[in-house]
Amino acid sequence: MLPKGHTKGDLMNNRIKEVIRKKGIKQIYICKELGINESVLSLIINGKRKPNQERLKALARILNVSIKDLYPEVEIKRINYYYI
């Protein structure tokens, strides 16, 4: 479900490029850490591809920021899983 007043395209807007530039981290390093090629990272940065949850968490960890810093418009919901 989309937040009120947002379209699907809005959720693809991100600040990844800005954060990468600000941190001074090379995209090739990020690609190696994530195990993806540069074209995939480019698609994510340009909002043409959404990263899966694990990749998004890893990207935030690599950049040492929160997911909310990368995607300010996204609602984050915490779900707890219990394994018995």
C-alpha positions in Angstrom: 0.0 0.0 0.0 1.3 3.4 -0.9 1.5 6.3 1.5 -1.3 8.9 1.0 -0.6 11.3 -1.9 2.2 9.1 -3.4 2.4 7.2 -6.7 4.4 4.1 -7.4 7.0 6.2 -9.2 7.5 8.4 -6.1 8.7 5.4 -4.1 11.5 4.8 -6.6 13.0 8.3 -5.8 16.0 7.8 -3.7 19.1 9.7 -2.4 21.6 6.9 -3.0 23.7 8.8 -5.5 23.8 11.8 -3.2 24.9 9.7 -0.2 27.5 7.9 -2.3 29.0 11.2 -3.4 28.9 12.7 0.1 30.6 9.6 1.6 33.2 9.5 -1.2 32.7 5.8 -1.7 33.4 4.3 -5.2 30.5 2.6 -6.9 32.8 -0.3 -7.9 33.5 -1.0 -4.1 29.7 -1.0 -3.4 29.2 -3.4 -6.3 31.8 -5.8 -5.0 30.4 -5.7 -1.5 26.8 -6.3 -2.8 27.9 -8.9 -5.3 26.3 -7.1 -8.2 27.6 -5.5 -11.4 27.8 -1.8 -12.1 24.8 -1.8 -14.4 22.5 -3.2 -11.7 23.7 -0.6 -9.2 23.1 2.1 -11.8 19.5 0.9 -12.3 19.0 1.0 -8.5 20.5 4.5 -8.2 18.4 5.8 -11.1 15.2 4.4 -9.7 14.6 1.9 -12.5 15.0 -1.1 -10.3 14.1 -1.7 -6.6 16.6 -3.5 -4.5 15.4 -6.5 -2.5 15.2 -6.2 1.3 18.5 -7.9 2.0 20.3 -5.9 -0.7 18.8 -2.6 0.6 19.9 -3.4 4.2 23.4 -4.3 2.9 23.6 -1.0 0.9 22.6 1.0 4.0 25.2 -0.9 6.1 27.9 -0.3 3.5 27.1 3.5 3.4 26.7 3.6 7.1 23.2 5.2 6.9 19.7 4.2 7.6 17.3 2.9 4.9 15.2 6.1 5.5 18.3 8.1 4.5 18.4 6.3 1.2 14.6 6.3 0.6 13.1 9.2 2.6 9.5 8.6 1.2 9.3 4.9 2.2 7.4 3.8 5.3 9.5 1.3 7.3 7.6 -1.3 9.3 9.3 -3.6 11.7 8.1 -7.2 11.7 9.3 -9.7 14.2 9.7 -13.3 13.4 9.8 -16.0 16.0 11.3 -19.3 15.2 10.6 -22.3 17.5 
